[in-house]
Amino acid sequence: MHQPDVVVIGAGISGLAVCEVLHRGGLAVTVLEARTRVGGRLLSSPLDLGASWFWDGERRVRAMTDRFEIATFPQYRAGDAMIDERDGVHRYPGNPIDGQAHRFVNGAAALTNALAGELPQGVVLLDQPVIEVTDELVVLTATSRWQPQHVVIAVPPAVAVAAIRLPEALPGNLVDIAQRTPVWMSDTVKVVVTYDEPFWRSDGLAGSAISRAGPLHEIHDLCGPDGSPSALFGFARAGQPSGLTESEICAQLGRIFGPRAHAPRELQIQDWSSEQWTNPAMAAPESAQSSPGFALLGHAVYQQPQLGGRFHWSATETAPNYAGHIEGALEAAERTVNSILDFPR
């Protein structure tokens, strides 16, 4: 039986942020991660297959980029947008699609890689899915038992409900709320296509498009800060009737951006809806999430720890102000850290 001060379930950015701060504060912390990598929905290879952006006013992200000297740059917005309708493709003067966002030079995973790099070997344990947390806060995996003073759920609440047997002593309405809280990216397929050059820019296009006529319903420029690597990315909806094929994607891109877009150097499809640790329906099909309520994001039940102040929720979906953003994950982590450090010892 391992007995650290804190067990964090999930090595996404919120879980790693909790662990890193508590470790610096002298607590013994273990992170149990079901995947074989850290980062969660921050995945870069090297272009972002998960989270890409942060926005002005998101002070926690900016503080982290400053601390770790992670270079950022503005999202490319210059040029016209394209509208892909069933009656044809239309060029829209200006770019009403992209907001004033920022990106990370080496991808969003630079944040989680930096946090993980601050932790000693053996603190983050990969390929360790948690199967149960008991009323006594014993954390069980297939191969080990942990009895910490505090447990932090740093995965989406709905995934936690689907994949982990949670304490029966939790408040009656909490599990229902958690199960119905939407999971950011759980129904998202992200498609990244790379080219030899950002030809759309020389055509006066921003690389952004909205479509009602193809598999990608939203498209953006994903180039590096100097235009290299040259890439576009698009969002597709999971579970399309015809599936999602490279030929359909390339045909749509060629229709919108011209013949050069029809033959990318590389095309990557990241289907987050098929990820067991992102989509609650994949984690436990028999208890698939139904009728998610977006008003439940940042719900009051997540703001106070349960079970005598020792059971904490820390994922972007639990943040009252920035749910679904990287900033929201850090907001939740900050709340969790404060609760643990303020707990009487």
ZADO-1210 file (C-alpha; in nm, 4 decimals, padded with zeros to 6 digits):
<atoms>
<atom x="00.0000" y="00.0000" z="00.0000" code="MET" pos="1"/>
<atom x="00.1550" y="00.3277" z="-00.1173" code="HIS" pos="2"/>
<atom x="00.0763" y="00.6301" z="00.0995" code="GLN" pos="3"/>
<atom x="00.1660" y="00.9612" z="-00.0666" code="PRO" pos="4"/>
<atom x="00.0072" y="01.2845" z="00.0449" code="ASP" pos="5"/>
<atom x="-00.1827" y="01.3231" z="-00.2816" code="VAL" pos="6"/>
<atom x="-00.2806" y="01.1008" z="-00.5728" code="VAL" pos="7"/>
<atom x="-00.3696" y="01.2852" z="-00.8915" code="VAL" pos="8"/>
<atom x="-00.5675" y="01.0901" z="-01.1501" code="ILE" pos="9"/>
<atom x="-00.4754" y="01.2178" z="-01.4953" code="GLY" pos="10"/>
<atom x="-00.1546" y="01.3691" z="-01.6398" code="ALA" pos="11"/>
<atom x="-00.3140" y="01.6360" z="-01.8566" code="GLY" pos="12"/>
<atom x="-00.2193" y="01.9964" z="-01.7970" code="ILE" pos="13"/>
<atom x="-00.4466" y="02.0383" z="-01.4948" code="SER" pos="14"/>
<atom x="-00.3188" y="01.7264" z="-01.3196" code="GLY" pos="15"/>
<atom x="00.0443" y="01.8075" z="-01.3939" code="LEU" pos="16"/>
<atom x="-00.0021" y="02.1668" z="-01.2754" code="ALA" pos="17"/>
<atom x="-00.1496" y="02.0434" z="-00.9465" code="VAL" pos="18"/>
<atom x="00.1343" y="01.7970" z="-00.9007" code="CYS" pos="19"/>
<atom x="00.4125" y="02.0402" z="-00.9877" code="GLU" pos="20"/>
<atom x="00.2965" y="02.3092" z="-00.7439" code="VAL" pos="21"/>
<atom x="00.2348" y="02.0622" z="-00.4593" code="LEU" pos="22"/>
<atom x="00.5701" y="01.8956" z="-00.5210" code="HIS" pos="23"/>
<atom x="00.7432" y="02.2332" z="-00.4951" code="ARG" pos="24"/>
<atom x="00.5502" y="02.2816" z="-00.1709" code="GLY" pos="25"/>
<atom x="00.7068" y="01.9701" z="-00.0218" code="GLY" pos="26"/>
<atom x="00.4154" y="01.7250" z="-00.0550" code="LEU" pos="27"/>
<atom x="00.4578" y="01.3703" z="-00.1812" code="ALA" pos="28"/>
<atom x="00.2452" y="01.3425" z="-00.4951" code="VAL" pos="29"/>
<atom x="00.1831" y="01.0586" z="-00.7391" code="THR" pos="30"/>
<atom x="00.0122" y="01.1029" z="-01.0763" code="VAL" pos="31"/>
<atom x="-00.1637" y="00.8003" z="-01.2248" code="LEU" pos="32"/>
<atom x="-00.2157" y="00.8344" z="-01.6010" code="GLU" pos="33"/>
<atom x="-00.4154" y="00.5838" z="-01.8059" code="ALA" pos="34"/>
<atom x="-00.2494" y="00.6765" z="-02.1352" code="ARG" pos="35"/>
<atom x="00.1066" y="00.5870" z="-02.2294" code="THR" pos="36"/>
<atom x="00.1962" y="00.9576" z="-02.2534" code="ARG" pos="37"/>
<atom x="00.1441" y="01.2792" z="-02.0613" code="VAL" pos="38"/>
<atom x="-00.0509" y="01.5739" z="-02.1990" code="GLY" pos="39"/>
<atom x="-00.4080" y="01.4504" z="-02.2290" code="GLY" pos="40"/>
<atom x="-00.5811" y="01.6666" z="-02.4865" code="ARG" pos="41"/>
<atom x="-00.2624" y="01.8656" z="-02.5447" code="LEU" pos="42"/>
<atom x="-00.1025" y="01.6604" z="-02.8218" code="LEU" pos="43"/>
<atom x="00.1539" y="01.7943" z="-03.0699" code="SER" pos="44"/>
<atom x="00.3447" y="01.5949" z="-03.3312" code="SER" pos="45"/>
<atom x="00.4826" y="01.8583" z="-03.3870" code="PRO" pos="46"/>
<atom x="00.1677" y="02.0402" z="-03.5061" code="LEU" pos="47"/>
<atom x="-00.1223" y="02.0508" z="-03.2647" code="ASP" pos="48"/>
<atom x="-00.3645" y="01.7600" z="-03.2903" code="LEU" pos="49"/>
<atom x="-00.5483" y="01.8787" z="-02.9793" code="GLY" pos="50"/>
<atom x="-00.5584" y="02.2201" z="-02.8138" code="ALA" pos="51"/>
<atom x="-00.3963" y="02.4986" z="-03.0181" code="SER" pos="52"/>
<atom x="-00.4920" y="02.8398" z="-02.8850" code="TRP" pos="53"/>
<atom x="-00.5027" y="03.0700" z="-02.5896" code="PHE" pos="54"/>
<atom x="-00.6442" y="03.4212" z="-02.5753" code="TRP" pos="55"/>
<atom x="-00.5689" y="03.7681" z="-02.4389" code="ASP" pos="56"/>
<atom x="-00.6529" y="03.7928" z="-02.0713" code="GLY" pos="57"/>
<atom x="-00.5740" y="03.4280" z="-01.9950" code="GLU" pos="58"/>
<atom x="-00.3149" y="03.5176" z="-01.7359" code="ARG" pos="59"/>
<atom x="-00.2350" y="03.1675" z="-01.6131" code="ARG" pos="60"/>
<atom x="-00.1314" y="03.0431" z="-01.9560" code="VAL" pos="61"/>
<atom x="00.0733" y="03.3573" z="-02.0162" code="ARG" pos="62"/>
<atom x="00.2431" y="03.3202" z="-01.6782" code="ALA" pos="63"/>
<atom x="00.3376" y="02.9624" z="-01.7650" code="MET" pos="64"/>
<atom x="00.4801" y="03.0554" z="-02.1044" code="THR" pos="65"/>
<atom x="00.6847" y="03.3288" z="-01.9350" code="ASP" pos="66"/>
<atom x="00.8078" y="03.0996" z="-01.6594" code="ARG" pos="67"/>
<atom x="00.9207" y="02.8225" z="-01.8946" code="PHE" pos="68"/>
<atom x="01.0253" y="03.0582" z="-02.1752" code="GLU" pos="69"/>
<atom x="00.7800" y="02.8965" z="-02.4178" code="ILE" pos="70"/>
<atom x="00.7642" y="03.1092" z="-02.7328" code="ALA" pos="71"/>
<atom x="00.4219" y="03.2079" z="-02.8650" code="THR" pos="72"/>
<atom x="00.2916" y="03.3914" z="-03.1705" code="PHE" pos="73"/>
<atom x="-00.0414" y="03.5316" z="-03.2945" code="PRO" pos="74"/>
<atom x="-00.2819" y="03.3192" z="-03.4945" code="GLN" pos="75"/>
<atom x="-00.2507" y="03.4142" z="-03.8637" code="TYR" pos="76"/>
<atom x="-00.5605" y="03.6140" z="-03.9625" code="ARG" pos="77"/>
<atom x="-00.4662" y="03.8269" z="-04.2656" code="ALA" pos="78"/>
<atom x="-00.6669" y="03.7817" z="-04.5836" code="GLY" pos="79"/>
<atom x="-01.0146" y="03.6726" z="-04.6802" code="ASP" pos="80"/>
<atom x="-01.2202" y="03.3813" z="-04.5487" code="ALA" pos="81"/>
<atom x="-01.4016" y="03.1211" z="-04.7562" code="MET" pos="82"/>
<atom x="-01.7589" y="03.0019" z="-04.7197" code="ILE" pos="83"/>
<atom x="-01.8299" y="02.6557" z="-04.8589" code="ASP" pos="84"/>
<atom x="-02.2025" y="02.6280" z="-04.9271" code="GLU" pos="85"/>
<atom x="-02.4017" y="02.3651" z="-05.1091" code="ARG" pos="86"/>
<atom x="-02.4527" y="02.6136" z="-05.3938" code="ASP" pos="87"/>
<atom x="-02.0767" y="02.6738" z="-05.4302" code="GLY" pos="88"/>
<atom x="-01.7735" y="02.8315" z="-05.2688" code="VAL" pos="89"/>
<atom x="-01.7837" y="03.2017" z="-05.1857" code="HIS" pos="90"/>
<atom x="-01.4998" y="03.4345" z="-05.0908" code="ARG" pos="91"/>
<atom x="-01.5796" y="03.6526" z="-04.7922" code="TYR" pos="92"/>
<atom x="-01.3873" y="03.9831" z="-04.7745" code="PRO" pos="93"/>
<atom x="-01.1963" y="04.0024" z="-04.4504" code="GLY" pos="94"/>
<atom x="-01.1798" y="03.7277" z="-04.1907" code="ASN" pos="95"/>
<atom x="-01.4726" y="03.7134" z="-03.9480" code="PRO" pos="96"/>
<atom x="-01.3885" y="03.3541" z="-03.8497" code="ILE" pos="97"/>
<atom x="-01.0588" y="03.3802" z="-03.6611" code="ASP" pos="98"/>
<atom x="-01.0391" y="03.5689" z="-03.3354" code="GLY" pos="99"/>
<atom x="-00.7297" y="03.7313" z="-03.1869" code="GLN" pos="100"/>
<atom x="-00.5779" y="03.4146" z="-03.0469" code="ALA" pos="101"/>
<atom x="-00.2225" y="03.3012" z="-02.9746" code="HIS" pos="102"/>
<atom x="-00.0379" y="02.9766" z="-03.0435" code="ARG" pos="103"/>
<atom x="00.2732" y="02.8017" z="-02.9135" code="PHE" pos="104"/>
<atom x="00.5804" y="02.7850" z="-03.1382" code="VAL" pos="105"/>
<atom x="00.6514" y="02.4212" z="-03.0506" code="ASN" pos="106"/>
<atom x="00.2901" y="02.3208" z="-02.9986" code="GLY" pos="107"/>
<atom x="00.0638" y="02.3282" z="-02.6944" code="ALA" pos="108"/>
<atom x="00.2246" y="02.0112" z="-02.5595" code="ALA" pos="109"/>
<atom x="00.5269" y="02.2278" z="-02.4738" code="ALA" pos="110"/>
<atom x="00.3270" y="02.3286" z="-02.1640" code="LEU" pos="111"/>
<atom x="00.2743" y="01.9768" z="-02.0331" code="THR" pos="112"/>
<atom x="00.6251" y="01.8687" z="-02.1333" code="ASN" pos="113"/>
<atom x="00.7655" y="02.1596" z="-01.9305" code="ALA" pos="114"/>
<atom x="00.5578" y="02.0706" z="-01.6236" code="LEU" pos="115"/>
<atom x="00.6480" y="01.7022" z="-01.6458" code="ALA" pos="116"/>
<atom x="01.0137" y="01.7977" z="-01.6798" code="GLY" pos="117"/>
<atom x="01.0009" y="01.9628" z="-01.3357" code="GLU" pos="118"/>
<atom x="00.9001" y="01.6375" z="-01.1647" code="LEU" pos="119"/>
<atom x="01.1349" y="01.3657" z="-01.0415" code="PRO" pos="120"/>
<atom x="01.1319" y="01.0274" z="-01.2088" code="GLN" pos="121"/>
<atom x="00.8629" y="00.8007" z="-01.0687" code="GLY" pos="122"/>
<atom x="00.6159" y="01.0745" z="-00.9782" code="VAL" pos="123"/>
<atom x="00.4139" y="01.0342" z="-01.2993" code="VAL" pos="124"/>
<atom x="00.3177" y="00.6732" z="-01.3683" code="LEU" pos="125"/>
<atom x="00.1929" y="00.5999" z="-01.7200" code="LEU" pos="126"/>
<atom x="-00.0340" y="00.3198" z="-01.8404" code="ASP" pos="127"/>
<atom x="-00.1978" y="00.3091" z="-01.4969" code="GLN" pos="128"/>
<atom x="-00.5757" y="00.3433" z="-01.5414" code="PRO" pos="129"/>
<atom x="-00.7542" y="00.3814" z="-01.2096" code="VAL" pos="130"/>
<atom x="-01.0431" y="00.1394" z="-01.1658" code="ILE" pos="131"/>
<atom x="-01.1787" y="00.2451" z="-00.8254" code="GLU" pos="132"/>
<atom x="-01.1638" y="00.5079" z="-00.5535" code="VAL" pos="133"/>
<atom x="-01.3195" y="00.3778" z="-00.2324" code="THR" pos="134"/>
<atom x="-01.5051" y="00.5699" z="00.0378" code="ASP" pos="135"/>
<atom x="-01.1824" y="00.5571" z="00.2395" code="GLU" pos="136"/>
<atom x="-01.0007" y="00.7185" z="-00.0567" code="LEU" pos="137"/>
<atom x="-00.8054" y="00.4068" z="-00.1418" code="VAL" pos="138"/>
<atom x="-00.7122" y="00.4343" z="-00.5104" code="VAL" pos="139"/>
<atom x="-00.6957" y="00.1064" z="-00.6992" code="LEU" pos="140"/>
<atom x="-00.5328" y="00.0205" z="-01.0302" code="THR" pos="141"/>
<atom x="-00.4993" y="-00.3280" z="-01.1740" code="ALA" pos="142"/>
<atom x="-00.1599" y="-00.3683" z="-01.0081" code="THR" pos="143"/>
<atom x="-00.1375" y="-00.1326" z="-00.7101" code="SER" pos="144"/>
<atom x="-00.3156" y="00.0290" z="-00.4156" code="ARG" pos="145"/>
<atom x="-00.2684" y="00.3844" z="-00.2949" code="TRP" pos="146"/>
<atom x="-00.3992" y="00.5485" z="00.0225" code="GLN" pos="147"/>
<atom x="-00.3313" y="00.9235" z="00.0071" code="PRO" pos="148"/>
<atom x="-00.4667" y="01.2044" z="00.2178" code="GLN" pos="149"/>
<atom x="-00.6153" y="01.3684" z="-00.0935" code="HIS" pos="150"/>
<atom x="-00.7432" y="01.2412" z="-00.4290" code="VAL" pos="151"/>
<atom x="-00.7608" y="01.4727" z="-00.7292" code="VAL" pos="152"/>
<atom x="-00.9770" y="01.3807" z="-01.0283" code="ILE" pos="153"/>
<atom x="-00.7964" y="01.5597" z="-01.3126" code="ALA" pos="154"/>
<atom x="-00.9866" y="01.3933" z="-01.5968" code="VAL" pos="155"/>
<atom x="-01.3222" y="01.5105" z="-01.7375" code="PRO" pos="156"/>
<atom x="-01.5973" y="01.4385" z="-01.4839" code="PRO" pos="157"/>
<atom x="-01.8037" y="01.2339" z="-01.7305" code="ALA" pos="158"/>
<atom x="-01.5003" y="01.0180" z="-01.8142" code="VAL" pos="159"/>
<atom x="-01.4324" y="00.9667" z="-01.4437" code="ALA" pos="160"/>
<atom x="-01.7904" y="00.8489" z="-01.3896" code="VAL" pos="161"/>
<atom x="-01.7736" y="00.6150" z="-01.6894" code="ALA" pos="162"/>
<atom x="-01.4313" y="00.4644" z="-01.6241" code="ALA" pos="163"/>
<atom x="-01.3819" y="00.4685" z="-01.2455" code="ILE" pos="164"/>
<atom x="-01.5889" y="00.3236" z="-00.9628" code="ARG" pos="165"/>
<atom x="-01.6191" y="00.6373" z="-00.7524" code="LEU" pos="166"/>
<atom x="-01.6886" y="00.6563" z="-00.3775" code="PRO" pos="167"/>
<atom x="-02.0478" y="00.5722" z="-00.2900" code="GLU" pos="168"/>
<atom x="-02.0343" y="00.8407" z="-00.0224" code="ALA" pos="169"/>
<atom x="-02.0254" y="01.1223" z="-00.2784" code="LEU" pos="170"/>
<atom x="-02.3329" y="01.3507" z="-00.2719" code="PRO" pos="171"/>
<atom x="-02.6293" y="01.1988" z="-00.4521" code="GLY" pos="172"/>
<atom x="-02.6626" y="01.4617" z="-00.7251" code="ASN" pos="173"/>
<atom x="-02.2916" y="01.4945" z="-00.7965" code="LEU" pos="174"/>
<atom x="-02.2490" y="01.1775" z="-01.0034" code="VAL" pos="175"/>
<atom x="-02.5507" y="01.2713" z="-01.2153" code="ASP" pos="176"/>
<atom x="-02.4106" y="01.6196" z="-01.2761" code="ILE" pos="177"/>
<atom x="-02.0667" y="01.4794" z="-01.3558" code="ALA" pos="178"/>
<atom x="-02.2088" y="01.2272" z="-01.6001" code="GLN" pos="179"/>
<atom x="-02.3967" y="01.5004" z="-01.7891" code="ARG" pos="180"/>
<atom x="-02.1173" y="01.7593" z="-01.7915" code="THR" pos="181"/>
<atom x="-01.9954" y="01.7948" z="-02.1532" code="PRO" pos="182"/>
<atom x="-01.6421" y="01.6822" z="-02.2295" code="VAL" pos="183"/>
<atom x="-01.4376" y="01.9240" z="-02.4380" code="TRP" pos="184"/>
<atom x="-01.3370" y="01.7553" z="-02.7687" code="MET" pos="185"/>
<atom x="-01.5226" y="01.4314" z="-02.6942" code="SER" pos="186"/>
<atom x="-01.7138" y="01.4567" z="-03.0239" code="ASP" pos="187"/>
<atom x="-01.4319" y="01.6196" z="-03.2225" code="THR" pos="188"/>
<atom x="-01.2203" y="01.4934" z="-03.5087" code="VAL" pos="189"/>
<atom x="-00.9254" y="01.7206" z="-03.5868" code="LYS" pos="190"/>
<atom x="-00.7657" y="01.6964" z="-03.9302" code="VAL" pos="191"/>
<atom x="-00.4208" y="01.8465" z="-03.9977" code="VAL" pos="192"/>
<atom x="-00.2865" y="01.8757" z="-04.3529" code="VAL" pos="193"/>
<atom x="00.0662" y="01.9950" z="-04.4365" code="THR" pos="194"/>
<atom x="00.1951" y="02.1437" z="-04.7626" code="TYR" pos="195"/>
<atom x="00.5265" y="02.2582" z="-04.9107" code="ASP" pos="196"/>
<atom x="00.4227" y="02.6227" z="-04.8765" code="GLU" pos="197"/>
<atom x="00.1275" y="02.8308" z="-04.7490" code="PRO" pos="198"/>
<atom x="00.0003" y="02.9062" z="-05.1000" code="PHE" pos="199"/>
<atom x="-00.3347" y="03.0355" z="-04.9724" code="TRP" pos="200"/>
<atom x="-00.1564" y="03.3330" z="-04.8164" code="ARG" pos="201"/>
<atom x="-00.0136" y="03.4442" z="-05.1520" code="SER" pos="202"/>
<atom x="-00.3696" y="03.4145" z="-05.2862" code="ASP" pos="203"/>
<atom x="-00.4831" y="03.6668" z="-05.0246" code="GLY" pos="204"/>
<atom x="-00.6606" y="03.4081" z="-04.8102" code="LEU" pos="205"/>
<atom x="-00.6441" y="03.3679" z="-04.4342" code="ALA" pos="206"/>
<atom x="-00.6706" y="02.9899" z="-04.4524" code="GLY" pos="207"/>
<atom x="-01.0005" y="03.0024" z="-04.2663" code="SER" pos="208"/>
<atom x="-01.3295" y="02.8637" z="-04.3902" code="ALA" pos="209"/>
<atom x="-01.6747" y="02.7622" z="-04.2767" code="ILE" pos="210"/>
<atom x="-01.8435" y="02.4780" z="-04.4609" code="SER" pos="211"/>
<atom x="-02.1910" y="02.3301" z="-04.4797" code="ARG" pos="212"/>
<atom x="-02.1002" y="02.1114" z="-04.7756" code="ALA" pos="213"/>
<atom x="-01.8075" y="01.8945" z="-04.6702" code="GLY" pos="214"/>
<atom x="-01.6666" y="01.6763" z="-04.3939" code="PRO" pos="215"/>
<atom x="-01.4710" y="01.9663" z="-04.2374" code="LEU" pos="216"/>
<atom x="-01.7124" y="02.2244" z="-04.0975" code="HIS" pos="217"/>
<atom x="-01.4437" y="02.4709" z="-03.9822" code="GLU" pos="218"/>
<atom x="-01.0901" y="02.5283" z="-04.1167" code="ILE" pos="219"/>
<atom x="-00.7979" y="02.7439" z="-03.9958" code="HIS" pos="220"/>
<atom x="-00.4351" y="02.8235" z="-04.0769" code="ASP" pos="221"/>
<atom x="-00.1962" y="02.6091" z="-03.8688" code="LEU" pos="222"/>
<atom x="00.1374" y="02.7300" z="-04.0027" code="CYS" pos="223"/>
<atom x="00.4368" y="02.7964" z="-03.7838" code="GLY" pos="224"/>
<atom x="00.5270" y="03.1569" z="-03.6981" code="PRO" pos="225"/>
<atom x="00.7220" y="03.2068" z="-04.0230" code="ASP" pos="226"/>
<atom x="00.4812" y="03.0059" z="-04.2378" code="GLY" pos="227"/>
<atom x="00.6752" y="02.6823" z="-04.1868" code="SER" pos="228"/>
<atom x="00.5677" y="02.4138" z="-04.1402" code="PRO" pos="229"/>
<atom x="00.2853" y="02.5041" z="-04.3771" code="SER" pos="230"/>
<atom x="-00.0443" y="02.3588" z="-04.2673" code="ALA" pos="231"/>
<atom x="-00.4191" y="02.3901" z="-04.2386" code="LEU" pos="232"/>
<atom x="-00.6405" y="02.2194" z="-03.9873" code="PHE" pos="233"/>
<atom x="-01.0095" y="02.1498" z="-03.9773" code="GLY" pos="234"/>
<atom x="-01.2718" y="02.0150" z="-03.7414" code="PHE" pos="235"/>
<atom x="-01.5006" y="01.7336" z="-03.8481" code="ALA" pos="236"/>
<atom x="-01.7962" y="01.5968" z="-03.6592" code="ARG" pos="237"/>
<atom x="-01.7660" y="01.2468" z="-03.5232" code="ALA" pos="238"/>
<atom x="-01.9951" y="00.9773" z="-03.6572" code="GLY" pos="239"/>
<atom x="-02.0613" y="01.1195" z="-04.0032" code="GLN" pos="240"/>
<atom x="-02.2851" y="00.8839" z="-04.2030" code="PRO" pos="241"/>
<atom x="-02.0244" y="00.8186" z="-04.4726" code="SER" pos="242"/>
<atom x="-01.7331" y="00.8139" z="-04.2327" code="GLY" pos="243"/>
<atom x="-01.4321" y="01.0379" z="-04.2836" code="LEU" pos="244"/>
<atom x="-01.2015" y="00.9585" z="-04.5743" code="THR" pos="245"/>
<atom x="-00.8868" y="01.1285" z="-04.6988" code="GLU" pos="246"/>
<atom x="-01.0307" y="01.1529" z="-05.0488" code="SER" pos="247"/>
<atom x="-01.3354" y="01.3453" z="-04.9221" code="GLU" pos="248"/>
<atom x="-01.1175" y="01.5792" z="-04.7174" code="ILE" pos="249"/>
<atom x="-00.8783" y="01.6495" z="-05.0052" code="CYS" pos="250"/>
<atom x="-01.1676" y="01.7055" z="-05.2453" code="ALA" pos="251"/>
<atom x="-01.3186" y="01.9609" z="-05.0102" code="GLN" pos="252"/>
<atom x="-00.9878" y="02.1419" z="-04.9552" code="LEU" pos="253"/>
<atom x="-00.9271" y="02.1549" z="-05.3307" code="GLY" pos="254"/>
<atom x="-01.2747" y="02.2951" z="-05.3872" code="ARG" pos="255"/>
<atom x="-01.2213" y="02.5692" z="-05.1273" code="ILE" pos="256"/>
<atom x="-00.8555" y="02.6638" z="-05.1682" code="PHE" pos="257"/>
<atom x="-00.7772" y="02.5514" z="-05.5241" code="GLY" pos="258"/>
<atom x="-00.5950" y="02.2586" z="-05.6892" code="PRO" pos="259"/>
<atom x="-00.2789" y="02.2907" z="-05.4782" code="ARG" pos="260"/>
<atom x="-00.4819" y="02.2086" z="-05.1685" code="ALA" pos="261"/>
<atom x="-00.5977" y="01.8790" z="-05.3189" code="HIS" pos="262"/>
<atom x="-00.2641" y="01.7027" z="-05.2692" code="ALA" pos="263"/>
<atom x="-00.1144" y="01.7698" z="-04.9245" code="PRO" pos="264"/>
<atom x="00.2270" y="01.6379" z="-04.8262" code="ARG" pos="265"/>
<atom x="00.0737" y="01.4719" z="-04.5206" code="GLU" pos="266"/>
<atom x="-00.2736" y="01.4316" z="-04.3730" code="LEU" pos="267"/>
<atom x="-00.3312" y="01.3395" z="-04.0086" code="GLN" pos="268"/>
<atom x="-00.6674" y="01.2537" z="-03.8542" code="ILE" pos="269"/>
<atom x="-00.6968" y="01.2703" z="-03.4757" code="GLN" pos="270"/>
<atom x="-01.0340" y="01.1280" z="-03.3774" code="ASP" pos="271"/>
<atom x="-01.0823" y="01.2322" z="-03.0167" code="TRP" pos="272"/>
<atom x="-01.4256" y="01.0696" z="-03.0124" code="SER" pos="273"/>
<atom x="-01.2577" y="00.7285" z="-03.0359" code="SER" pos="274"/>
<atom x="-01.0245" y="00.7991" z="-02.7413" code="GLU" pos="275"/>
<atom x="-01.1245" y="00.5981" z="-02.4370" code="GLN" pos="276"/>
<atom x="-00.9922" y="00.8620" z="-02.1979" code="TRP" pos="277"/>
<atom x="-01.1599" y="01.1551" z="-02.3747" code="THR" pos="278"/>
<atom x="-01.4998" y="01.0205" z="-02.4782" code="ASN" pos="279"/>
<atom x="-01.7086" y="00.8792" z="-02.1913" code="PRO" pos="280"/>
<atom x="-01.9040" y="00.6659" z="-02.4382" code="ALA" pos="281"/>
<atom x="-01.5791" y="00.4852" z="-02.5254" code="MET" pos="282"/>
<atom x="-01.4775" y="00.4487" z="-02.1612" code="ALA" pos="283"/>
<atom x="-01.8008" y="00.2681" z="-02.0722" code="ALA" pos="284"/>
<atom x="-02.0470" y="00.2230" z="-02.3606" code="PRO" pos="285"/>
<atom x="-02.3181" y="00.0905" z="-02.1316" code="GLU" pos="286"/>
<atom x="-02.3257" y="00.4233" z="-01.9465" code="SER" pos="287"/>
<atom x="-02.2647" y="00.6563" z="-02.2383" code="ALA" pos="288"/>
<atom x="-02.3130" y="01.0246" z="-02.1746" code="GLN" pos="289"/>
<atom x="-02.6613" y="01.1423" z="-02.2701" code="SER" pos="290"/>
<atom x="-02.8138" y="01.4871" z="-02.3028" code="SER" pos="291"/>
<atom x="-02.5089" y="01.6839" z="-02.1857" code="PRO" pos="292"/>
<atom x="-02.5940" y="02.0213" z="-02.0399" code="GLY" pos="293"/>
<atom x="-02.3519" y="02.3019" z="-02.1148" code="PHE" pos="294"/>
<atom x="-02.4822" y="02.4942" z="-01.8145" code="ALA" pos="295"/>
<atom x="-02.3142" y="02.2249" z="-01.6027" code="LEU" pos="296"/>
<atom x="-01.9641" y="02.3367" z="-01.7037" code="LEU" pos="297"/>
<atom x="-01.8015" y="02.4898" z="-01.3972" code="GLY" pos="298"/>
<atom x="-02.0954" y="02.3786" z="-01.1796" code="HIS" pos="299"/>
<atom x="-02.0926" y="02.4776" z="-00.8128" code="ALA" pos="300"/>
<atom x="-02.0542" y="02.1119" z="-00.7038" code="VAL" pos="301"/>
<atom x="-01.7012" y="02.1113" z="-00.8448" code="TYR" pos="302"/>
<atom x="-01.5864" y="02.4200" z="-00.6583" code="GLN" pos="303"/>
<atom x="-01.5702" y="02.2631" z="-00.3116" code="GLN" pos="304"/>
<atom x="-01.3916" y="01.9358" z="-00.2302" code="PRO" pos="305"/>
<atom x="-01.6032" y="01.6466" z="-00.1044" code="GLN" pos="306"/>
<atom x="-01.5518" y="01.3709" z="00.1513" code="LEU" pos="307"/>
<atom x="-01.4263" y="01.5902" z="00.4304" code="GLY" pos="308"/>
<atom x="-01.2348" y="01.8194" z="00.1973" code="GLY" pos="309"/>
<atom x="-01.0141" y="01.5407" z="00.0590" code="ARG" pos="310"/>
<atom x="-01.1737" y="01.4595" z="-00.2814" code="PHE" pos="311"/>
<atom x="-01.1134" y="01.7237" z="-00.5509" code="HIS" pos="312"/>
<atom x="-01.2266" y="01.7882" z="-00.9087" code="TRP" pos="313"/>
<atom x="-00.9617" y="01.9433" z="-01.1347" code="SER" pos="314"/>
<atom x="-01.0285" y="01.9452" z="-01.5092" code="ALA" pos="315"/>
<atom x="-01.1091" y="02.2240" z="-01.7516" code="THR" pos="316"/>
<atom x="-01.4772" y="02.1254" z="-01.7476" code="GLU" pos="317"/>
<atom x="-01.4942" y="02.2161" z="-01.3784" code="THR" pos="318"/>
<atom x="-01.3677" y="02.5739" z="-01.4205" code="ALA" pos="319"/>
<atom x="-01.6390" y="02.8407" z="-01.3770" code="PRO" pos="320"/>
<atom x="-01.4711" y="03.1007" z="-01.6012" code="ASN" pos="321"/>
<atom x="-01.2677" y="02.9289" z="-01.8745" code="TYR" pos="322"/>
<atom x="-01.4206" y="02.5821" z="-01.9115" code="ALA" pos="323"/>
<atom x="-01.2908" y="02.4107" z="-02.2239" code="GLY" pos="324"/>
<atom x="-00.9772" y="02.6271" z="-02.2452" code="HIS" pos="325"/>
<atom x="-00.6231" y="02.5528" z="-02.1325" code="ILE" pos="326"/>
<atom x="-00.6767" y="02.8473" z="-01.8995" code="GLU" pos="327"/>
<atom x="-00.9737" y="02.6616" z="-01.7491" code="GLY" pos="328"/>
<atom x="-00.7567" y="02.3598" z="-01.6732" code="ALA" pos="329"/>
<atom x="-00.5084" y="02.5851" z="-01.4945" code="LEU" pos="330"/>
<atom x="-00.7895" y="02.7691" z="-01.3149" code="GLU" pos="331"/>
<atom x="-00.9183" y="02.4367" z="-01.1810" code="ALA" pos="332"/>
<atom x="-00.5664" y="02.3342" z="-01.0816" code="ALA" pos="333"/>
<atom x="-00.5171" y="02.6590" z="-00.8907" code="GLU" pos="334"/>
<atom x="-00.8395" y="02.6045" z="-00.6961" code="ARG" pos="335"/>
<atom x="-00.7411" y="02.2452" z="-00.6160" code="THR" pos="336"/>
<atom x="-00.3928" y="02.3404" z="-00.4983" code="VAL" pos="337"/>
<atom x="-00.5312" y="02.6094" z="-00.2689" code="ASN" pos="338"/>
<atom x="-00.7814" y="02.3648" z="-00.1173" code="SER" pos="339"/>
<atom x="-00.5111" y="02.1076" z="-00.0459" code="ILE" pos="340"/>
<atom x="-00.2589" y="02.3541" z="00.0929" code="LEU" pos="341"/>
<atom x="-00.5263" y="02.5121" z="00.3148" code="ASP" pos="342"/>
<atom x="-00.6362" y="02.1724" z="00.4509" code="PHE" pos="343"/>
<atom x="-00.5516" y="02.1307" z="00.8213" code="PRO" pos="344"/>
<atom x="-00.2643" y="01.8919" z="00.8822" code="ARG" pos="345"/>
</atoms>
